[in-house]
């Protein structure tokens, strides 16, 4: 009984010490934490290549195009850190162009994080996903590209 009490107290003590060490670490790294927070709060546009084939593998035929749209939304939400994701009509048409069963294997998209101008909006930012121009050479070798806004 005494040994069990000592073991549990030792476990409690070690957890307490670890939590204290973590809080000290976070207090000293406040500059890094604020920089990280600031990155997600700027307006930016990037181009990505999304591999839909990998995301739709083993998906039922009659659910492929709707699932592709959902996966694009999920990708943009993760990449831009916004819950509000809006898909452009042209992107939707391109996904559905070969029917419900045959969405493209890869797609090049332009994701823009923009400010929400509505006063009653839940989120401060939203993401707009549009189709990017595909070069003549194809999609191979293209990475993520940051686009400078001219407007």
N, C-alpha and C positions, 0 to 999 in steps of 0.2 A: 504494500500500500504506500509506504513512504517512497519507494523507488519510483512508482508510477507518478506520484505527486511531483517529485523532483524532475522527472522527464517532461511532464507537461509544463511545469514552470520554466524549464530550460528552453522548451520550444517556444513558449510565450515570449521569453526574454529575447531569443534570437530574432523572432518576427518583429518585435518592437524595435530592436536595434537596426534591422534592415529597413524598416519604414522610416526611421529617423535619418538614416544615411541617404535614402532616396530623396527625402524632403530637402536635405542640405544640398544635394546635387542639383535639384531643380531650382533652388534659390540662387545658386551661383551661376546657373546657365540661363538667367532670365533674358539676356540679350539674344541668345540663340533662339529661345522660344518665341520672342517677339518678332524676330526676322522671319521665322517659319510662318507665323500667323499672318504677317504682312504680305507674303507672297501670294496667298490665296485671295487677297483682297484687292488685286489689281486687275484692270481690264486687259485681256490678252487674247490673241488668236493664234492657234496652232493647227498644223496639218498632220494627220495621222493616217496610217494604213491599217485598217481593221481586217483581220483574218476571220471572216465569217464562217469559213469551212470548218475551222477548228471548234468554233463555238456552237455550230449547228450539227455536229457529228452525232449520229444516233438519235436524231430528232425525227418525229413522224413527218411524212411527206406533207400532209395537209396543214402542218403547223410551222413550216420552215420560214416563210416570209414574215408572219407575225412575230415569231421568235427572233428573227434577224433584227427587226425594229426594236424589240425589247433589249436585245444585246447591245445595240448601238447606243440606246439610252443609258444602259448600265455602264458602258465604257466611258461615255461623256461625263456621267456623274462622278465616276472615279477619277478621271483625268483632270477635271476642272474643280471638283470639290463643291458642286452645287446640286441641290435636290431638284430644282426646276430645270428640266431639259426640254427644249423645243426642237422638233425635227422638221426640216424644210420639206415643202411639197415635192420639189424636184428629187430629193433624196428618197422620199417615199415611193415616187414613181419609178425610180431606177431599181429599187429593191424589188418592186412588184412587176417589173417589165417582162420577166420571163415566167410569170405566174406564181402561184402559191408554193409550188414544189421546187422552183429553181432559182433561188436568189444567187447573186454573184459570189464567187469564192472569196474574193478580196475586194475591198472598196476603199477608195481614198476620200477622206472626209476632212472638212475644215471646221474645227470647233472653236467658237468664239465665246468668251466669258464677258457678259455685258451687265451694266447696271440696270436694275429694275426701277423704272421711273414712277410706278404706281405708289400712291401713299399707303394703300391698304395691303401691299404685298407682304407675304410671309417672309420671303427671302430677299436679301439685298441684291444678289446677283442671279442671273439665269444663264444657261448655256444654249447657244444656237448652233445646230449641227447642219451643215450644208455639204453638197457634193463638191469636191475639189477637181480641178482639171487633171486628167490622167495624161502624163507625157507619152510621146510616141514610142519610147523605149520600153515602156511597161512599168510595172510597180516594183520590180526587183531592184534592190539597192537604195530605195527611198526610205529615209528615216523620218523622225519627227522634225518638223520645221516650224520655227516661230515666224509668224507673218507680222510685218510692221504695218500699222494702220496709217493710211494716207489722209483720211478724212478728219 
